[in-house]
């Protein structure tokens, strides 16, 4: 029997059957007051096994505690936003310093220019930057700007990437398109990642209609040789704007994102997530001649680029500057890769040794690992994902993905691998039975994007 590690007297014993009475009650309260029970669909309790969706009390470093007193090693922290670990001292110090000086004024703060200078030094392929609070605002601003400068209405998104924005131009293309006019959705078309010929065919089919190509420059696989450069050439030849969504690749691929690693410069790029280490800040960056269309120093039609009351809150910009300094001075990107490589090797070995190496599959760049759970026919399975997540949670590992933070240490990784091995042993039993149902103890987890609740 394992005992929960707590900091107070509210400890609870963790057995093979994890019990979360306080979390269950808190989830009921959440659903009564908040549609979906969370403010991000990816955090919903439908993403976790039934009755095993912990509600978090607090976190420190790579660990979080739920309201039942259970401690977990956490992966994918804050949907990949907390890459330095929770309550990172350097970030918190910078935030507190600004909180004592006021957070939002009727005119720009000097912190805004300092943050812009720091960002553009970190991402030297960009010439101007504008900050906002979330990734959707930044990507939608990029799309609006591309439409304005090209005079074209259509947007081409990479259909192999799961998410770009909560706004209609993207969400209308998903199964959760209720409330979005068909006329809006029809203006968004898709191209496949890694296939230049298919993208060129799309651009030719909609000749002089496509305002921009928007994609994550890299994902769970590396871009094929010459692919990003080929997209750059296609965008130039067809007169459209190339937009890199660097919400995930920013900092995790390099301090300057994927564009800094692969050496291909987009016209516009968007950053967020790791930029603030959990504090709300995102950025739209790019070429001066494009970005200035949202400013005051040009003679063309004005573009309502980004205008947010809270986009330049001083404490969030201070957090972003502290994050960038920490990455540069402490080699954080390299540490994320090293931790991810150790974790991936351990998980693969554990899966292979229990006979499920072809069914529990780790993939992605070492700093951005995810896992696939495959059934007897090696097809993706939500039921087997549920089984696997139950095993992780029972062992004190909260892992919707295996995306690491730099706060993890070797002990955390070793414990995670041990728990994975235990979960994989159960996985093997379910495969042998050709039915994981007896091990689920409830409904399976569900995909975020689905038509019906």
BELMOHU-V254586 format. One record per helix or strand of 2 or more residues. SS is the DSSP state (hx for helix, st for strand). FROM is the first residue (numbers start at 1). LEN is the number of residues. Records with the same first field share a line. If there is no record, write none. Layout:
BEGIN
SS: FROM-LEN ; FROM-LEN
END
This chain:
BEGIN
st: 2-2 ; 13-2 ; 56-6 ; 63-4 ; 71-4 ; 128-5 ; 154-5 ; 188-4 ; 210-6 ; 241-5 ; 268-4 ; 282-5 ; 360-4 ; 369-6 ; 397-2
hx: 21-13 ; 35-3 ; 41-3 ; 45-3 ; 77-4 ; 89-11 ; 110-13 ; 135-16 ; 168-4 ; 182-4 ; 196-10 ; 227-12 ; 249-4 ; 257-6 ; 273-4 ; 288-7 ; 314-17 ; 332-22 ; 366-3 ; 382-13 ; 410-24 ; 437-3
END
